[in-house]
Amino acid sequence: MVAEAAEIEVDGHVVRLTNPGRVYFSARGETKLDLAHYYLAVGDGIVTALRDRPCMMHRFPTGTDGDKVHQKRLPKGAPDWVPTVRVHFPRYNRTADELCVSSIADVVWAVQMSTVEFHPWNSRRADVESPDEWRIDLDPMPGVDFSTVRRVAGVVHEVLDELGAVGFPKTSGGRGLHVYVRIRPEHSFGEVRRAAWAFAREVERRAPSLVTTAWWRKDREPDTVFVDYNQNTRDHTIASAYSVRGTPLAIVSAPVTWDEIPDAEPGDFTIATMPARYAALGDLHAGIDEAVFDIAPLLEWADRDDAVEPEAPEV
């Protein structure tokens, strides 16, 4: 008989996991309990990625072959020890109390609520309106292979080095790559997005045949990678480091070193492979909070680019 529940004791709390044997990932048959054990195995890493950030939960109540629920508000019935932060959504003039992870117990509880993916804000509860993370999202157009993403990542690394910024790369868990840079929480979302746009423009200048910053998909060349600066817009979220993605293969958005990128494949990183990798390497993003970058040079680039007049069309 399949057990109706499993109890996991973590950080002084007991989380009752119902339907632990339910298959969540059909490719290899990993279950809800396997998902909880995965997050426990990378506990320090996932908590570092989520700590004190408003977090959207992507829930799959019947497994990843079923429907996905985007959950902003903490579900009713949550234990009183699960932390939240209240955020405001101006477009709808509404507020929501979102999950705000402080320990691995909060993550395991979210798994009990069928959460597979964790999508945090790039700001923290102390000042939700001031981002402390600049996110570089390399999003390939359909049909563009991962080798092109790798080449663009090399250009991103080059520009970051010239700026004196330390970038922490990870696979997206899909077809792209993300790079995170810690920044001082002294700017608005609009300013951080503007800085990200200026950086994306510089990457595009250096690799014009590979990179696009065109916002409208119809304006992008089909063989390019979009450097999506809009991921720095308020309330835009992407899967965190160590978050599993809602695919049958249970692919993970995995931190990698810059040296690994030339040989990395997104499918190398799953809940089947990541625990051993984490045990061997630890959290590759562990130093991110100590590597803080001042975005002032990027804002200067943005002002420079705004001042450049477009070339006159040929007659």
N, C-alpha and C positions, 0 to 999 in steps of 0.2 A: 504494500500500500504506500502511496505517496504521502509524505508528512503534510499535515494541514498548516503547520507553522514551525518556525525555528526561532529560537531566541539567541540574540547576539548581545553580549555584554561589552560595552565599549565606552571609555571615558566616563565611567561611573553611571552610565545609563544602560538600561536593558531595552533593546529594540526588538519588538516581536515582528518577525518577517512572515507574513501570510503567503500561502502558495509558493513556498521556496523552490519547489520542483518545476514550476511553470517554465517552459522553454521560452527564452527571450530572443535568442539568436539562432536561427534555424540552420545556418551553414554547418556548425559543429555541435549544436545542441546545448550550448551553455544556458544555464537557468538563471532565475532571479537570485538564487543563493550564490551562484558563481559570480554574478555581477557585484553583489555585496562583498564577497571575498576579494575580488579584484580591487575595489576601492580601498579596502582595508590594507591591501598589499602596497598601495601607493599613497597611503594615508597622508604623510607629511607633504607630499607633492601636490595632491589635489587640494588640501587645505591652504597651502601657500597661494595657489592659483585663485582660490575663492574667498579668502579670508576678508570678512567685513565688507564684501561687495553685494549690493542688491543682485539677486540671481534669478533669472527665469529658469524654470524647470521644464524640460521637454520629456513628457511622460508617455509611456507606451503600455497602457493597462493590460493588453493581451499579448505583449511582445512586439518586437520590431517589424514583424510581418503585418501587424494590425495598424490601427489608426494612431496618430500622434496628437497629443494634447499640449498646447503651449500654455503653461500655467505661470501667470505673473503673481497672483495672490496666493499666499500660503493656504493650502487646503484646510477646510474646517476640520476640527478634531485633532489638530496637531498638539503634541504635548507642550506644556508651558515652558519647557527648557529649550525649545527650538527658537533661535533668535531671528528677529525680523528687523527690517528698516522700512519706514513709510516713504514712498516716492510719489511724486505728483506728475500727472500726464496732462500737460496744458491743452493739448488738442481736444481732449474729451472733458477737461476740467474734473478729473477724477484722481483719486489716490488709491494706492495699493500697498499692502504690507507684504513685502517680498522676503523670501528666504535670504538670510545673511549669515553664511556659514562661519562658525568660529572654531569648530572641532570636527573630527572625523565622525563623531556620533551624529551630527547634523546631516552629513552626507549619507550615512547608512539609513537614517530615518527617511531621507528623500527617496532612497532605493525602495524602501517599503511602500512608498507612495507611487511606485512604478516609474520613478525618474531614471532615465538612461543618460541623458545629456544635461550638462550644466552650462548655462550661458550667462556669465556675470557681466555687470557694467564695468566700465573702465574708471570708475570712481568708487569711493568708500563711504561708509555710513557717517563718518565724522563730518564730511562735507560732500554730499552727493552731487552737488553742482560743480565740483572742481575735479576734473580727471587727474589721476596720477599715473596713467598708463597711455602711451601712444602705441597704436596698433597698426602694423603694416600687413595688409592682406593681399597676397598674390593669388589672383583668381583667374585661372586660364579660361579662354573661350572654349566652347565645345570643340572637341577634336584635337585640341592642343595637348601634346603629351607631357609627361612629367619632366622629361629632360629639358624642355624649354623653361619650365618653372625653375629648375635648378640653375639654369644660366642667368635668369633674372635675379635669383637670390644672390648670385655672385656679385652682381652690380649693386644690389641693395647693401651687401656687406661692405663693398668698396666705399660707397658714399657714407655709410655710418662711420667707418673708420676715419675718413677724412674729417668728419664732424666731431670726432671724439666721443661718439655715442656707442654704448654697449648694447647690442641687440641680442635678444634671446629667441632663437628660432624654434619652431615646432611644426610638425605636419598638421594640416587642417583636419585630418581624418577623412578628407574627401580627395579632391584632385589638386589642391593647392598647398601653399605654405603660409604660415603666419610668422611675423617677427614682432616681439614686444619690447618696448623700451620704457623704462621707468622714468617719469618726469616729476617735477615739483607740482603739487596741487595748487598752482597759483594762477591758472588760466581757465577761461570758460571753455565749454565744449566747442563753441564756434572758433575760438582761437586755436585750439588743438587741431580741429579739423582743417583749418587754414594752413597750419604748419605741416600737417600730413599731406595736404594737396601740393604744397611747395616741394616737399621731398619727392613726391610721386612724379612731379614735373621734371625734376632733375634726373631721376632714374630713366624717365622716358627720353630725355635728351641724349643720354649716354647709350641707350639701346633702342633707337626708334623703330627698328624692324621687329623688335620683340615685345615692346611695352606700349600700352595705351593708358591714357587717363580720361578718355572720352566717357562721359557719364551715361549717355544713351547707348544701349547695346547695338542699335542699328548703325551707330557711327564708328564702331570698333572694327578694326581689321580682323578677319577670322582666325589668323594664326598668331594672335598676340595674347599677352597676359595683362589683365586689368589690375593696376595697383589701386585698390579700392580704399581711398582715403575717407570715404563716407562711413566706414566702420567706426570712425571717431565721433560721429554725430550722437547727440544725447539719446539715450534709450536704445541705441543700436548695440546688439550683443552678438558675440560669436562664441563657439564652444571653447571652453577653457583648456589649458594644459591638463593632460591626463583624463579629460572627459572622453568617455566612450561615445561613439556616434551610433545613431539608430539604424544600423545596417545589419543584415543577417550574419556578416563576418565579424561583427563586434570590433571594428577598427577603432583605434584610439588616436586622438589628437595628441601626438607624442613629442615631447621635447627632444631635440637632437642637437648635436654640436655642429658648428659650421663645417668642420672637417668631414662629418658624416654625410652632408647633403649631396655631394656628387654621386654617391652610391646608394642613397636611401630610396626606398619605394614605400608609398603609403601603406600598402598591405603587409609590410613587415611588422607593423605594430598593432597588436590585437590584445584582447584580455587574456589570450592564451600565452602570448610571448612577453608581455610587459612586466609581469611580476618578477621574473628572473632578471630581466634587463634592469629593473629598478633596484633589485637587491645587489646587483653588481656595480651599478654606476651611481646610485643615489638620485637625488633630484637635480637634474641639470639646470633648473631655473632657481636653485636655492639662493644664489647671490643677487637676484634681480633687485631686491629692495636696497642694496648698497650701491647700485650703479645708476645713480640719478643724473639725468641729462637736462640741461637748460635749453628750451626750445627757441630762445631768442634769435639764434642765427637763422632758423627756419622761417620765423616771422619776418625777418629782414629779406629773405629770399622771396617770400610771398609779396612783400611790398615792391621789390624789384620787378617781379613778373607782372604785377598789376600796372607798372609804369611803362612796360614795353609795348609800343604801338604795334598792332598787327601789320604785316607787310601788305602793301597795296596789291590788289589783284592784277594779274597781267592783262593787258589790253589786247 
